Amino acid sequence: MSQDETTHAGGPQGELSGSDLEAVKHLNEGYQTIRRQMAKVIVGQERVVEELLVTVFCRGHCLMVGVPGLAKTLMVSTLAQCLNLSFHRIQFTPDLMPSDITGTEVIQENKTTGERELRFISGPIFANVILADEINRTPPKTQAALLEAMQERQVTTGGQRRPMFDPFFVLATQNPIEQEGTYPLPEAQLDRFMFNILVDYPSEDEEFDIVRRTTAVETPQVEPVIDGQGILRLQEIVRRVPVADHVVRYAMTLARLTRVGKTDVPPFVSDYVAWGAGPRASQYLVLAGKARAILHGRYYVSTDDIRQVAYPVLRHRVITNFNAEAEGIKSDDIVRQLIEVIPSGESEALSGGRVPQVFRPQDAG
């Protein structure tokens, strides 16, 4: 095991017990099973499936961005079947109202007493997995109806707080090419999403397989692999995965070096970035690194795990400026350049040679 992969078993990050280590092993086996089950319906998109599962086991929410026809809806519904969770799809439209999502109270007459009373009719938000389809097609007032559910895991209607089902995930989709008649999500609401997952076109071989499958008679059946209680248990285990201090500092540096006007910011960030990532990005980098590590059957987090999750975590938190738009530079390009200049190994960082300096001298021990 390399120095970069070592970690501490105790400390503030907690410690995995023997039963936890066994659960991590089962999780890795379950992850492989889920991938095989989803492969019955979804062709390719292995990276997207992994990022979706990382979101689930981190108790987060994600935004899926891709052109129509890439099976985003089918992917989410199939994942819900594999996880044996309830699933609701909400099609966002310009005339959708907040009560259409959260639910509303209606007057109902008690046939026994003849008295009228208010009865709450729950909306589609009350499910384990919520697909918010084309979330940017509805006005901000309705978009904001999701905020309390996503952050507080509850909705308030009629002065009463109604908790969400647990586990609870919002997986929203967005079309990146059609912007007429849309309401772009504000940065504060985008920051609520743990991941911004880019769903790309399939390869030629994958598209051939898609066409052959979808034009045939057979309908593949997906079998449940895990249930809600198992997911809650694994979410607790993810939190207890230990992380070495230099890995935490690496994640922090990735986020901090996107902040224009701060010291040690590389020139390309100052030239092309309008706003950088906040502290929530550092938290999600470490948390997603933990989930990715145990999905791959490891009990430690390496800087490679942080690098792999850096794009979906930072993609919607690094806001590029006009100069970047004029030169065709995207936020992914900024993240890629940061990964190239930030030292990834502990010994490499301590020896210097590449900027910026990630570790303070007292961290060398």
Residue pairs with C-beta under 8 A, 6 or more apart in sequence:
2 345
3 345
3 346
3 347
4 246
4 247
4 302
4 303
4 304
4 344
4 345
4 346
5 300
5 302
6 244
6 300
7 242
7 243
7 244
7 247
7 299
7 300
7 301
8 242
8 244
8 245
9 15
9 16
9 242
10 242
11 242
13 240
13 241
13 242
13 243
14 239
14 240
14 241
14 242
15 240
15 242
16 24
16 237
16 240
16 241
16 242
16 299
20 237
20 240
21 299
23 233
23 234
23 237
24 237
24 294
24 297
24 299
25 297
27 57
27 234
27 237
27 294
27 295
28 294
28 295
28 296
28 297
30 225
30 226
31 53
31 295
31 296
33 225
34 49
34 53
34 79
34 82
34 83
34 225
34 226
35 46
35 49
37 78
37 82
37 222
37 223
37 225
38 49
38 75
38 78
38 79
38 82
38 222
40 220
40 221
40 222
41 74
41 78
41 220
41 222
42 49
42 71
42 74
42 75
42 78
43 202
43 206
43 209
43 210
43 213
44 202
44 203
44 206
45 71
45 75
45 199
45 202
48 64
48 75
48 197
48 199
49 75
49 79
50 292
50 295
51 62
51 195
51 197
51 309
51 312
52 62
52 75
52 76
52 79
52 171
52 197
53 79
53 291
53 295
54 195
54 288
54 291
54 292
54 295
54 309
55 61
55 62
55 169
55 171
55 194
55 195
56 79
56 83
56 167
56 169
56 231
57 231
57 234
57 235
57 238
57 291
57 294
57 295
58 194
58 235
58 238
58 284
58 287
58 288
58 290
58 291
59 167
59 235
60 169
60 193
60 194
60 195
60 284
60 287
61 150
61 169
61 170
61 171
61 172
61 192
61 193
61 194
62 169
62 171
62 172
62 193
62 194
62 195
62 196
62 197
62 312
63 135
63 172
63 173
63 174
63 185
63 190
63 193
63 195
63 196
63 197
63 316
64 72
64 75
64 76
64 171
64 172
64 173
64 174
64 197
64 199
65 173
65 174
65 175
65 176
65 196
65 197
65 198
65 199
66 72
66 173
66 175
66 176
66 198
66 199
66 200
67 175
67 176
67 177
67 201
68 175
70 199
70 200
70 201
70 202
72 173
72 199
73 89
73 131
73 133
73 173
75 199
76 87
76 129
76 131
76 171
77 87
77 89
77 131
78 222
79 129
80 86
80 87
80 128
80 129
81 87
81 222
81 224
82 222
82 223
82 224
82 225
82 226
83 128
83 129
83 224
83 225
83 226
83 227
83 228
83 231
84 224
84 225
84 226
84 227
84 228
85 127
85 128
85 129
85 167
85 227
85 228
85 231
86 127
86 128
86 129
86 165
87 127
87 128
87 129
87 131
88 124
88 125
88 126
88 127
88 129
88 130
88 131
89 124
89 131
89 133
90 96
90 101
90 124
90 125
90 130
90 131
90 132
90 133
91 133
91 134
92 132
92 133
92 134
92 135
92 136
92 137
92 138
92 142
92 143
93 137
93 138
94 137
94 138
94 139
94 181
96 138
96 142
97 142
98 141
98 142
98 144
98 145
99 123
99 157
100 123
100 142
101 123
101 124
101 125
101 142
101 145
101 146
102 123
102 125
102 145
102 149
102 155
102 157
103 120
103 121
103 122
103 123
103 125
103 126
103 155
103 157
103 162
104 120
104 121
104 123
104 157
105 118
105 119
105 120
105 121
105 157
105 158
106 118
106 119
106 121
107 116
107 117
107 118
107 119
108 116
108 117
108 118
108 119
109 115
109 116
110 116
110 117
118 158
120 157
120 158
120 160
120 162
122 162
124 130
125 145
125 146
125 149
125 155
125 164
126 162
126 164
126 165
127 165
128 165
128 167
128 168
128 169
128 228
129 169
129 171
130 168
130 169
130 170
130 171
131 171
131 172
131 173
132 146
132 170
132 171
132 172
132 173
133 172
133 173
134 173
134 174
134 175
135 143
135 146
135 172
135 173
135 174
135 185
136 143
136 174
136 175
136 182
136 183
136 184
136 185
137 181
137 182
137 183
138 183
139 183
140 183
140 186
143 183
143 185
143 189
144 189
145 155
146 170
146 172
147 189
147 192
148 154
148 155
148 156
149 155
149 164
149 168
149 170
150 170
150 192
151 192
153 163
153 164
153 166
153 168
154 161
154 162
154 163
154 164
155 161
155 162
155 164
156 162
166 228
166 232
167 228
167 231
167 232
167 235
172 193
174 185
175 182
187 275
187 319
190 196
190 316
190 317
191 278
191 280
191 316
191 317
193 316
194 284
194 287
194 288
194 313
195 284
195 288
195 309
195 312
195 313
196 312
196 315
196 316
197 312
198 311
198 312
198 315
198 332
201 207
202 210
213 220
226 234
234 294
237 294
238 287
238 290
238 291
238 294
239 287
239 290
241 290
241 293
241 294
241 299
241 300
241 301
242 299
242 300
242 301
243 286
243 289
243 290
243 300
243 301
244 300
244 301
244 346
245 363
246 303
246 346
246 349
246 358
246 359
246 363
247 286
247 289
247 301
247 302
247 303
247 305
247 306
248 286
249 358
249 359
249 363
250 303
250 306
250 342
250 344
250 349
250 358
251 282
251 285
251 286
251 289
251 306
252 282
253 342
253 356
253 358
254 281
254 282
254 285
254 306
254 310
254 314
254 335
254 338
254 339
254 342
255 276
255 277
255 278
255 279
255 281
255 282
255 285
255 314
255 317
256 262
256 276
256 282
257 264
257 265
257 266
257 269
257 276
257 338
257 342
257 356
258 265
258 269
258 273
258 276
258 277
258 281
258 314
258 317
258 318
258 334
258 338
259 265
259 276
259 277
260 269
260 270
260 273
260 274
260 275
260 276
261 270
264 355
264 356
264 357
266 337
266 338
266 341
266 355
266 356
268 334
268 337
269 276
269 334
269 338
271 323
271 324
272 320
272 321
272 323
272 324
272 327
272 329
272 334
273 318
273 319
273 320
273 321
273 324
273 334
274 319
274 320
274 321
275 318
275 319
276 317
276 318
276 319
277 313
277 314
277 317
277 318
278 317
280 317
281 313
281 314
281 317
284 309
284 313
285 306
285 309
285 310
285 313
286 301
286 306
288 305
288 309
288 312
288 313
289 301
289 302
289 305
289 306
289 309
290 301
290 305
292 301
292 305
292 308
292 309
293 299
293 300
293 301
293 302
293 305
303 344
303 345
304 344
307 339
307 344
310 335
310 338
310 339
311 332
311 335
314 331
314 334
314 335
315 331
315 332
315 335
316 331
318 331
318 334
318 335
319 331
320 329
320 330
320 331
320 334
323 329
324 330
324 334
341 354
341 355
341 356
342 354
342 356
342 358
343 349
343 353
343 354
343 358
346 359
348 354
349 357
349 358
349 359
350 359
350 364
